[in-house]
């Protein structure tokens, strides 16, 4: 079992930056691939960024590539999402997730955090 808690959300102007963190507790965090997803009102949950178990491979949605960076620190059981050049369309609730496989598919992730609101004003 893995428990995930996101932090670092908030309100920022367009062009600004935010850093989301996800703290994990439970067993074998280092054995899990991690992902960030987001869900805007009235829309489906969508993949944002993913990272494999040791941080050696990262992948991103086209909409955030070049602006967002995912990283992890297995010694501290944390994963981060650095978000730069934010746009109003990035406004959503952001979720971190843990799963056995590095994938874009949210159904392949077993554990989810409660979400953190990110609001980007124009």
MOLINJO-V474665 format. One record per pair of residues at least 12 apart in sequence whose ideal C-beta (glycine too) atoms are under 10 Angstrom apart, sorted by the first residue. I is the first residue (numbers start at 0). J is the second residue. D is the distance in Angstrom with one decimal. If there is no record, write none. Layout:
i->I j->J d->D
i->I j->J d->D
This chain:
i->0 j->24 d->9.1
i->0 j->25 d->5.0
i->0 j->26 d->6.8
i->0 j->27 d->9.9
i->0 j->109 d->9.2
i->0 j->110 d->7.6
i->1 j->23 d->5.6
i->1 j->24 d->7.3
i->1 j->25 d->4.1
i->1 j->26 d->7.0
i->1 j->27 d->7.9
i->1 j->28 d->6.6
i->1 j->30 d->9.6
i->1 j->31 d->6.6
i->1 j->33 d->9.9
i->1 j->76 d->9.2
i->1 j->96 d->9.7
i->1 j->97 d->5.0
i->1 j->98 d->9.6
i->1 j->109 d->7.6
i->1 j->110 d->4.4
i->1 j->111 d->9.6
i->1 j->112 d->9.9
i->2 j->22 d->8.7
i->2 j->23 d->6.9
i->2 j->24 d->4.8
i->2 j->25 d->5.4
i->2 j->97 d->9.6
i->2 j->110 d->7.4
i->2 j->111 d->10.0
i->2 j->112 d->8.3
i->2 j->113 d->9.9
i->3 j->21 d->5.5
i->3 j->22 d->7.3
i->3 j->23 d->5.5
i->3 j->24 d->8.2
i->3 j->25 d->8.8
i->3 j->28 d->9.5
i->3 j->31 d->9.9
i->3 j->33 d->8.8
i->3 j->76 d->9.8
i->3 j->78 d->8.7
i->3 j->94 d->8.4
i->3 j->95 d->5.3
i->3 j->96 d->7.2
i->3 j->97 d->6.3
i->3 j->110 d->5.8
i->3 j->111 d->6.5
i->3 j->112 d->3.7
i->3 j->113 d->8.0
i->4 j->20 d->8.8
i->4 j->21 d->7.0
i->4 j->22 d->5.0
i->4 j->23 d->8.0
i->4 j->24 d->7.9
i->4 j->95 d->8.6
i->4 j->112 d->5.8
i->4 j->113 d->7.0
i->4 j->115 d->9.2
i->5 j->19 d->6.1
i->5 j->20 d->7.0
i->5 j->21 d->5.2
i->5 j->22 d->8.1
i->5 j->35 d->9.0
i->5 j->78 d->9.6
i->5 j->80 d->9.1
i->5 j->92 d->9.2
i->5 j->93 d->6.6
i->5 j->94 d->7.0
i->5 j->95 d->5.5
i->5 j->111 d->9.7
i->5 j->112 d->4.5
i->5 j->113 d->6.8
i->5 j->114 d->6.3
i->5 j->115 d->4.0
i->5 j->116 d->9.6
i->6 j->18 d->9.5
i->6 j->19 d->7.3
i->6 j->20 d->5.1
i->6 j->21 d->7.8
i->6 j->22 d->7.2
i->6 j->77 d->9.9
i->6 j->112 d->9.4
i->6 j->115 d->6.4
i->7 j->19 d->4.4
i->7 j->20 d->5.0
i->7 j->21 d->8.9
i->7 j->79 d->8.2
i->7 j->80 d->8.3
i->7 j->81 d->9.8
i->7 j->82 d->9.3
i->7 j->93 d->9.0
i->7 j->115 d->6.4
i->7 j->117 d->8.8
i->8 j->20 d->9.8
i->8 j->91 d->9.8
i->8 j->92 d->8.1
i->8 j->93 d->6.5
i->8 j->114 d->8.3
i->8 j->115 d->3.3
i->8 j->116 d->4.9
i->8 j->117 d->4.9
i->8 j->118 d->8.1
i->9 j->115 d->8.4
i->9 j->116 d->7.6
i->9 j->117 d->7.1
i->9 j->118 d->7.3
i->9 j->119 d->10.0
i->10 j->90 d->9.5
i->10 j->116 d->8.5
i->10 j->117 d->8.3
i->10 j->118 d->4.7
i->10 j->119 d->8.0
i->10 j->120 d->6.6
i->11 j->82 d->8.6
i->11 j->85 d->5.7
i->11 j->89 d->9.3
i->11 j->90 d->9.8
i->11 j->117 d->7.6
i->11 j->118 d->7.4
i->11 j->119 d->5.8
i->11 j->120 d->7.4
i->12 j->85 d->8.1
i->12 j->87 d->9.6
i->12 j->119 d->7.3
i->12 j->120 d->5.4
i->12 j->121 d->8.0
i->13 j->84 d->8.6
i->13 j->85 d->6.3
i->13 j->86 d->5.9
i->13 j->87 d->5.9
i->13 j->88 d->9.6
i->13 j->89 d->9.0
i->13 j->119 d->5.7
i->13 j->120 d->6.6
i->13 j->121 d->5.3
i->14 j->83 d->8.9
i->14 j->84 d->6.2
i->14 j->85 d->6.8
i->14 j->86 d->8.3
i->14 j->119 d->8.9
i->14 j->121 d->9.9
i->15 j->82 d->8.9
i->15 j->83 d->8.3
i->15 j->84 d->8.3
i->15 j->85 d->5.5
i->15 j->119 d->7.5
i->15 j->120 d->9.1
i->16 j->66 d->9.3
i->16 j->81 d->7.3
i->16 j->82 d->6.2
i->16 j->83 d->4.7
i->16 j->84 d->7.7
i->16 j->85 d->6.7
i->17 j->80 d->8.5
i->17 j->81 d->8.2
i->17 j->82 d->5.0
i->17 j->83 d->8.7
i->17 j->85 d->6.7
i->17 j->89 d->9.1
i->17 j->93 d->9.3
i->17 j->115 d->9.3
i->17 j->117 d->6.2
i->17 j->118 d->9.8
i->17 j->119 d->8.6
i->18 j->68 d->9.4
i->18 j->70 d->9.9
i->18 j->79 d->6.1
i->18 j->80 d->7.1
i->18 j->81 d->5.1
i->18 j->82 d->7.0
i->18 j->83 d->9.4
i->19 j->35 d->7.1
i->19 j->37 d->10.0
i->19 j->47 d->9.7
i->19 j->67 d->9.5
i->19 j->69 d->9.5
i->19 j->78 d->8.8
i->19 j->79 d->6.6
i->19 j->80 d->4.3
i->19 j->81 d->8.1
i->19 j->82 d->7.0
i->19 j->93 d->5.7
i->19 j->94 d->9.8
i->19 j->95 d->7.6
i->19 j->112 d->9.9
i->19 j->115 d->5.9
i->19 j->117 d->7.4
i->20 j->72 d->9.9
i->20 j->75 d->9.8
i->20 j->77 d->5.9
i->20 j->78 d->7.5
i->20 j->79 d->5.3
i->20 j->80 d->8.0
i->20 j->81 d->10.0
i->20 j->95 d->8.6
i->20 j->115 d->8.9
i->21 j->33 d->7.2
i->21 j->34 d->9.8
i->21 j->35 d->7.8
i->21 j->69 d->10.0
i->21 j->71 d->8.9
i->21 j->76 d->9.2
i->21 j->77 d->6.5
i->21 j->78 d->4.7
i->21 j->79 d->7.4
i->21 j->80 d->7.9
i->21 j->93 d->9.2
i->21 j->94 d->8.8
i->21 j->95 d->3.5
i->21 j->96 d->8.7
i->21 j->97 d->8.7
i->21 j->112 d->5.9
i->21 j->115 d->8.7
i->22 j->75 d->8.2
i->22 j->76 d->6.5
i->22 j->77 d->5.5
i->22 j->78 d->8.6
i->22 j->95 d->9.1
i->22 j->112 d->8.8
i->23 j->71 d->9.4
i->23 j->73 d->9.5
i->23 j->75 d->9.3
i->23 j->76 d->4.5
i->23 j->77 d->7.0
i->23 j->78 d->7.4
i->23 j->95 d->8.3
i->23 j->97 d->6.7
i->23 j->110 d->8.3
i->23 j->112 d->8.9
i->24 j->76 d->6.8
i->25 j->76 d->8.6
i->25 j->97 d->9.0
i->25 j->110 d->8.1
i->27 j->52 d->9.6
i->27 j->97 d->9.7
i->28 j->52 d->9.2
i->28 j->71 d->8.8
i->28 j->72 d->9.9
i->28 j->73 d->6.4
i->28 j->74 d->9.8
i->28 j->75 d->9.3
i->28 j->76 d->4.5
i->28 j->77 d->8.7
i->28 j->78 d->8.9
i->28 j->97 d->7.5
i->29 j->52 d->6.2
i->29 j->53 d->7.5
i->29 j->54 d->9.8
i->29 j->71 d->8.7
i->29 j->73 d->4.1
i->29 j->74 d->8.7
i->29 j->76 d->8.2
i->30 j->52 d->5.9
i->30 j->53 d->9.8
i->30 j->73 d->9.3
i->30 j->97 d->9.3
i->30 j->99 d->7.8
i->31 j->50 d->9.9
i->31 j->51 d->9.4
i->31 j->52 d->6.3
i->31 j->71 d->9.6
i->31 j->73 d->9.6
i->31 j->78 d->9.5
i->31 j->96 d->9.2
i->31 j->97 d->4.2
i->31 j->98 d->6.4
i->31 j->99 d->6.7
i->31 j->100 d->9.4
i->31 j->101 d->9.7
i->31 j->108 d->9.0
i->31 j->109 d->8.2
i->31 j->110 d->7.9
i->32 j->49 d->6.5
i->32 j->50 d->6.9
i->32 j->51 d->5.3
i->32 j->52 d->5.7
i->32 j->53 d->9.8
i->32 j->56 d->9.0
i->32 j->71 d->9.7
i->32 j->96 d->9.0
i->32 j->97 d->7.3
i->32 j->98 d->5.5
i->32 j->99 d->6.8
i->32 j->100 d->5.9
i->32 j->101 d->4.2
i->32 j->102 d->7.3
i->32 j->107 d->8.8
i->32 j->108 d->8.2
i->33 j->48 d->9.0
i->33 j->49 d->6.9
i->33 j->50 d->5.3
i->33 j->51 d->8.4
i->33 j->52 d->8.4
i->33 j->54 d->9.3
i->33 j->69 d->7.6
i->33 j->70 d->9.8
i->33 j->71 d->6.1
i->33 j->77 d->9.6
i->33 j->78 d->4.5
i->33 j->79 d->9.9
i->33 j->80 d->9.8
i->33 j->95 d->6.4
i->33 j->96 d->7.0
i->33 j->97 d->5.6
i->33 j->98 d->8.0
i->33 j->101 d->8.7
i->33 j->108 d->8.7
i->33 j->110 d->9.7
i->34 j->46 d->6.7
i->34 j->47 d->7.6
i->34 j->48 d->6.9
i->34 j->49 d->4.3
i->34 j->50 d->7.6
i->34 j->58 d->9.3
i->34 j->69 d->8.3
i->34 j->78 d->8.8
i->34 j->80 d->9.9
i->34 j->94 d->8.6
i->34 j->95 d->7.1
i->34 j->96 d->4.8
i->34 j->97 d->7.9
i->34 j->98 d->7.0
i->34 j->100 d->10.0
i->34 j->101 d->8.0
i->34 j->102 d->7.6
i->34 j->103 d->8.0
i->34 j->104 d->9.3
i->34 j->105 d->7.7
i->34 j->107 d->8.9
i->34 j->108 d->6.0
i->34 j->111 d->9.7
i->35 j->47 d->4.3
i->35 j->48 d->4.8
i->35 j->49 d->7.4
i->35 j->50 d->8.9
i->35 j->59 d->9.4
i->35 j->60 d->9.5
i->35 j->63 d->9.1
i->35 j->67 d->8.0
i->35 j->69 d->6.3
i->35 j->78 d->7.8
i->35 j->79 d->9.3
i->35 j->80 d->4.8
i->35 j->82 d->9.4
i->35 j->93 d->6.1
i->35 j->94 d->7.1
i->35 j->95 d->5.6
i->35 j->96 d->7.6
i->35 j->112 d->9.7
i->36 j->48 d->8.9
i->36 j->49 d->9.3
i->36 j->60 d->9.5
i->36 j->91 d->9.0
i->36 j->92 d->9.2
i->36 j->93 d->7.3
i->36 j->94 d->4.8
i->36 j->95 d->7.9
i->36 j->96 d->6.2
i->36 j->103 d->9.4
i->36 j->105 d->5.7
i->36 j->108 d->8.1
i->36 j->111 d->8.4
i->36 j->112 d->9.9
i->36 j->114 d->9.2
i->37 j->60 d->9.1
i->37 j->62 d->9.9
i->37 j->63 d->9.2
i->37 j->80 d->9.7
i->37 j->89 d->7.7
i->37 j->90 d->8.9
i->37 j->91 d->3.8
i->37 j->92 d->6.6
i->37 j->93 d->4.8
i->37 j->94 d->7.0
i->37 j->114 d->8.9
i->37 j->115 d->9.7
i->37 j->117 d->7.6
i->38 j->91 d->5.6
i->38 j->92 d->5.3
i->38 j->93 d->8.4
i->38 j->94 d->7.2
i->38 j->105 d->9.7
i->38 j->114 d->7.8
i->39 j->88 d->8.1
i->39 j->89 d->8.9
i->39 j->90 d->6.3
i->39 j->91 d->4.2
i->39 j->92 d->7.9
i->39 j->117 d->9.9
i->40 j->90 d->8.8
i->40 j->91 d->8.2
i->40 j->92 d->8.8
i->42 j->91 d->7.9
i->43 j->105 d->9.1
i->44 j->91 d->9.0
i->44 j->92 d->8.9
i->44 j->94 d->7.3
i->44 j->96 d->9.6
i->44 j->105 d->5.6
i->44 j->111 d->9.7
i->44 j->114 d->9.9
i->45 j->60 d->6.9
i->45 j->62 d->8.4
i->45 j->91 d->8.3
i->45 j->103 d->9.2
i->45 j->105 d->8.3
i->46 j->58 d->8.8
i->46 j->59 d->8.7
i->46 j->60 d->5.5
i->46 j->62 d->9.8
i->46 j->63 d->9.6
i->46 j->96 d->9.6
i->46 j->102 d->8.5
i->46 j->103 d->4.4
i->46 j->104 d->7.8
i->46 j->105 d->6.9
i->46 j->108 d->9.9
i->47 j->59 d->7.3
i->47 j->60 d->5.5
i->47 j->62 d->8.2
i->47 j->63 d->5.8
i->47 j->67 d->6.7
i->47 j->69 d->8.2
i->47 j->80 d->7.1
i->47 j->82 d->9.0
i->47 j->89 d->9.1
i->47 j->91 d->8.7
i->47 j->93 d->7.1
i->47 j->94 d->9.0
i->47 j->95 d->9.7
i->47 j->103 d->9.7
i->48 j->60 d->7.1
i->48 j->63 d->6.6
i->48 j->64 d->9.0
i->48 j->67 d->5.6
i->48 j->68 d->7.8
i->48 j->69 d->4.0
i->48 j->70 d->9.6
i->48 j->78 d->9.5
i->48 j->80 d->6.1
i->48 j->81 d->9.7
i->48 j->82 d->9.5
i->48 j->95 d->9.9
i->48 j->103 d->9.9
i->49 j->69 d->6.9
i->49 j->78 d->9.9
i->49 j->96 d->9.0
i->49 j->98 d->9.2
i->49 j->100 d->9.7
i->49 j->101 d->5.6
i->49 j->102 d->7.1
i->49 j->103 d->6.9
i->49 j->108 d->9.4
i->50 j->68 d->9.9
i->50 j->69 d->4.8
i->50 j->70 d->7.1
i->50 j->71 d->5.5
i->50 j->78 d->6.7
i->50 j->79 d->9.6
i->50 j->80 d->9.6
i->50 j->101 d->7.4
i->51 j->71 d->9.1
i->51 j->100 d->9.1
i->51 j->101 d->4.5
i->52 j->71 d->8.7
i->52 j->73 d->8.1
i->52 j->99 d->9.0
i->52 j->100 d->9.8
i->52 j->101 d->7.9
i->53 j->71 d->8.4
i->53 j->73 d->7.3
i->54 j->69 d->8.8
i->54 j->70 d->6.6
i->54 j->71 d->5.0
i->54 j->72 d->8.4
i->54 j->73 d->7.6
i->54 j->78 d->9.1
i->56 j->101 d->6.4
i->57 j->69 d->5.4
i->57 j->70 d->7.9
i->57 j->71 d->9.3
i->57 j->101 d->9.2
i->58 j->101 d->7.4
i->58 j->102 d->9.3
i->58 j->103 d->7.5
i->59 j->103 d->9.8
i->60 j->103 d->7.9
i->62 j->86 d->9.0
i->62 j->88 d->7.8
i->62 j->89 d->8.3
i->63 j->80 d->9.1
i->63 j->82 d->7.7
i->63 j->83 d->9.7
i->63 j->84 d->9.6
i->63 j->85 d->9.8
i->63 j->86 d->9.5
i->63 j->89 d->7.6
i->65 j->83 d->8.9
i->65 j->84 d->8.2
i->66 j->81 d->9.1
i->66 j->82 d->6.8
i->66 j->83 d->5.3
i->66 j->84 d->4.7
i->66 j->85 d->7.6
i->66 j->86 d->8.3
i->66 j->89 d->8.5
i->67 j->80 d->6.1
i->67 j->81 d->6.6
i->67 j->82 d->5.1
i->67 j->83 d->7.2
i->67 j->84 d->9.0
i->67 j->85 d->9.2
i->67 j->89 d->8.7
i->68 j->80 d->7.4
i->68 j->81 d->4.4
i->68 j->82 d->8.3
i->68 j->83 d->7.9
i->69 j->81 d->7.9
i->69 j->95 d->9.6
i->77 j->95 d->9.7
i->78 j->95 d->6.0
i->78 j->96 d->9.7
i->78 j->97 d->8.6
i->79 j->95 d->9.4
i->80 j->93 d->7.1
i->80 j->95 d->7.8
i->80 j->115 d->9.6
i->80 j->117 d->9.6
i->82 j->117 d->7.4
i->82 j->119 d->9.1
i->85 j->117 d->7.8
i->85 j->118 d->9.6
i->85 j->119 d->4.6
i->85 j->120 d->9.6
i->86 j->119 d->6.1
i->86 j->121 d->8.5
i->87 j->118 d->8.8
i->87 j->119 d->5.0
i->87 j->120 d->7.0
i->87 j->121 d->4.7
i->88 j->119 d->7.8
i->88 j->121 d->9.8
i->89 j->117 d->6.5
i->89 j->118 d->9.1
i->89 j->119 d->5.1
i->90 j->116 d->8.5
i->90 j->117 d->6.3
i->90 j->118 d->5.1
i->90 j->119 d->5.1
i->90 j->120 d->8.5
i->90 j->121 d->9.8
i->91 j->114 d->9.1
i->91 j->115 d->9.7
i->91 j->116 d->8.0
i->91 j->117 d->6.2
i->91 j->118 d->8.8
i->91 j->119 d->9.3
i->92 j->113 d->9.2
i->92 j->114 d->4.2
i->92 j->115 d->6.9
i->92 j->116 d->5.5
i->92 j->117 d->7.6
i->92 j->118 d->9.9
i->93 j->112 d->8.9
i->93 j->114 d->6.6
i->93 j->115 d->5.2
i->93 j->116 d->7.8
i->93 j->117 d->5.5
i->94 j->108 d->9.2
i->94 j->111 d->5.6
i->94 j->112 d->5.6
i->94 j->113 d->7.9
i->94 j->114 d->4.9
i->94 j->115 d->7.9
i->95 j->108 d->9.3
i->95 j->110 d->8.9
i->95 j->111 d->7.5
i->95 j->112 d->4.8
i->95 j->113 d->9.7
i->95 j->114 d->8.8
i->95 j->115 d->8.6
i->96 j->108 d->3.8
i->96 j->109 d->8.0
i->96 j->110 d->6.5
i->96 j->111 d->5.0
i->96 j->112 d->7.3
i->97 j->109 d->6.4
i->97 j->110 d->4.4
i->97 j->111 d->8.1
i->97 j->112 d->9.0
i->98 j->110 d->7.5
i->98 j->111 d->9.7
